[in-house]
Amino acid sequence: MKKIIKSPEDCDDAELKSFEELVTDGGEVALAGLRQRIQHAEKLVFINDGKCVAIGAIKNPNAGYKARVFEKSGAREQGRYEYEIGWLYVSESARGKGYGRALMESIIHTLSGKACFATTREDNDSMHHLFNRFGFSKIGQPYSSDNGDYSLVLYAKP
């Protein structure tokens, strides 16, 4: 397993395309403007095992998006959280092999104690477990997603 952590501007087009394809495979994000949002991220994380099998990002959320997430969840103190953890995805064929944990370890190490938040589906028990394991706490209440018929939960790590 090889972990690669890069700024988007340091990625070549093939890496950005691979990252975008895995985000798209996850099926839970708005596809319009996705490449631009990826290029605006702070860091992209790739886990390679012969090929790219897992991805994640430390995102620089725009102020409007962050305000909506915190408002919808009823959570406070959005200003405490500079970064968002997102686009965490392990390809279906690679699940159950510790790649999710490896992503989170890389991301938490890269953040060096900086506060961050993340959202996940209310029914995604694997992500809830990972967030809890890495010191995140649920804040606010579940809220309806704009990208599908499901609810999201907001997590934060001070």
C-alpha angles and dihedrals in degrees: 000000000000122000118205122187117186143157109249091244088060092055122095121228093262091055092048090048092050091049092048092048092053092047088051091048088058087064097205105101136076106259096205108102093000095138090052091049090049090051089051093056121113095227137357121211122207126187111200126192103166086320135011106294102163139024141184139163146212099224132202098220117206116243096247094052093046091049091051093049093050093043094049091049093044090234122146138213097045088162090071091068118072098170138044124211109220153143090052105169136157116194112249094246091054100049122122094032100099098261093126090055090047090052092051093046090053094046096047091047091049092049090057094205098317114146117255143167136212139186130216138171113280089234097049099106093172092059092044088055092049094047092049092047091054097049102265121141129205111248129188124356132304113271137191118271121235090215103057148346098291141087128250131215124212119224128186138189115199 
